[in-house]
Amino acid sequence: MIVDIHTHLVDYDTELGQQVKDDLTRCGIPRNVWKFTQKDYLKGTEKADRAVVFGIKGRATGWHCQNERIAEFVESRKQKYVFFASVDPLDQQVLDELKYCHRELGCKGIKLGPVYQGKHPHDPVYYKIYEYCENNQLPIMIHMATTFSGGVPLEYARPVHMDQVSCDFPDLKIVLAHLGHPWIEETLAIIRKQKNVFADLSALYYRPWQFYNAMILAVEYGCGGKILFGSDFPATTTESSINGLRSVNKVVEGTALPKVPMKMIEEIIHRDSLSLLGIKL
Ligand SMILES: [Zn+2]
């Protein structure tokens, strides 16, 4: 079984603010990448047996996803898709929204991104969210990595802050997105030492030197078992991510540098991430 733990469903016209569009252009990312239809999304994730799907709510940087829209998409496709809700700590009613998404919309986890949301991950509002999630066995997927969205301190994206959170909420399942790049060593140290912290490797394979080094470090630290497969659609598709993972050693072909064992790569591709996160379907 292949679980794609990290996919986005957004409506370009109504859910992405001007700032997101300007930031994409400024960083040389074609805006069209984020301009996709539901059909494109279904095709981009077709190689997954299961896919976790969410948007981003972060008014600080122009992200305005509608949880209802994603819940509705998942409703008729529950045999494959798993809904995570995104809540914005700048929203006065954030805890009500969290409860609504959990109790009414039936989300199975929460997507957060302090570097999109303009709050430090140790802010009291986040702590209330962590507390609710821990009490209700809701895993969190949190973007602790750099991004193209500007205007919020990169400090808020440092994976090490979630080490403290895991000490304070030891039963909370946490996924650090994108292996915390560029702080990959920091991320591997955390997932190795904290039982309930994992990381996904979405949207990394297309930086082949960084990705190769990340996988070698995971081998050396012996923490490949805590790495989850994901694509970050629309940044990449499930299929291209699988192919990218299997090509990890290409960048060192013909050299004496160590090779990433294919056994670890296949284990990551076929990992039952939903069970690891305690998600019951
Ligand atoms: Zn993402």
Boltz pocket constraint, residues with backbone or C-beta under 6 A from the ligand:
constraints:
  - pocket:
      binder: B
      contacts: [[A, 6], [A, 8], [A, 177], [A, 232], [A, 233]]
      max_distance: 6.0
